[in-house]
Amino acid sequence: MFKRPRGTRDFRPEEMELRRAVEKKMRGIASLHGFREVSTPVFEEEALFTARSGQTIVEEMYSFMDKSGRRLALRPELTAPTIRFCLNELMHEPKPLKLFYFGPCFRYERPQKGRYREFHHFGAELIGGKTPLVQAEVISFAYSVMQSLNLDVELRIGNVRVVRKGVEELSLSPEKERELLTAIDKEDLDTVKEYLGDSWLLPLLEVGDRGGKNIPEIPEIKDELSGMEKLFSILDAMGILYRRNFRIVRGLDYYDGIVFEMHSKKLGAESQICGGGDYDLSTVFGVSRFESTGFAIGFDRVILAIDTEKEKGAVKCYVLSLPGVDVTRGFSLVSRLRERGIATDIDLMGRGLDKGLKHCSTIGAKYCLILGKKEIEKGEVTVKDMDSGKQSAIKEEELDSLD
């Protein structure tokens, strides 16, 4: 018997119903914020990803040589393909470009809870600048997605340009610099203090994620902090809750300004559910200036974070033609309901009343529409509300009024 590849999953119907419902909400929020969807190939030139992340990423990718000898890779993320598409096709479109995407990505890494070899990303790119106004719009979009799904998340906002400048002033060796950044990322403040001494960066890092409003005035980064305060004032006006956190250092080689993360308490140690910020891929793509702000949401982690109490299925009505009844009457009723946009299923196994009601409950239908000989004679249908248990006989033409 064949087995699915390691790090991939099969989804049951009820799981797919949840995933599609979440995806629909995400797309709805995108439309509300004026973002439009784009789609890119599942595989790209391998160089597209190594140019941005270096050759080490090859070990994490599903890469291969095609029959023409070209090095290709299944996409490990969606930002680089989207930017490649923009530069090739959309650069003459009015700015800013507000784009979103949703689709599968692939990474060859050890599977664990919330981390798979085939996974899905929902994300957005706002191309054409990285001002506080742009940053606020992007963060608002991501935050609204979480609110629409009733997810309790903590939004943390930092600035990698500030951290990078503070670290560069120390003139450390590459090895020592990596050690310091690792200590910052792991919140090892004792090690951080040993490296920073009396550096102006230390007070910012000590603010941590407590959300302190009193950020020290530091001449070396006055403009950066001024821009952050403008961003914070916009978020305050929008009622978006956040915490300042200058310890966000992942993606330091990629991001070059504001960075933000959203974390869900329901996910334990692997709590990050969204990440984004300012970036400039001009050196990667060989253009003079290409500033953007974007984010990616781990769709699979969102599903894990949502309360997974089983929801009712998509079927509203289940038609049960009892033994001895002409089945064509049941199919005629099904056709009528479906034409009116009412999701309807029908018994195909010749079940009796008890087994039919049990199956109706199993599939999560709200109503069981029972057709017996009495109902046929009177031109009626017995409607059983599966939630309350109440039932009543109504004329077929009255079925359209079922709520």
PyMOL commands that set and color helices and strands:
alter all, ss='L'
color gray80, all
select helices_A, chain A and resi 13-32+46-53+55-60+79-90+132-148+160-168+174-185+189-196+201-207+219-237+265-267+282-285+299-305+327-339+353-363+373-378+396-401
alter helices_A, ss='H'
color red, helices_A
select strands_A, chain A and resi 36-37+43-45+63-65+71-74+97-106+118-127+153-159+243-244+255-264+272-280+291-298+317-321+344-346+367-371+380-385+391-395
alter strands_A, ss='S'
color yellow, strands_A
deselect
rebuild
show_as cartoon
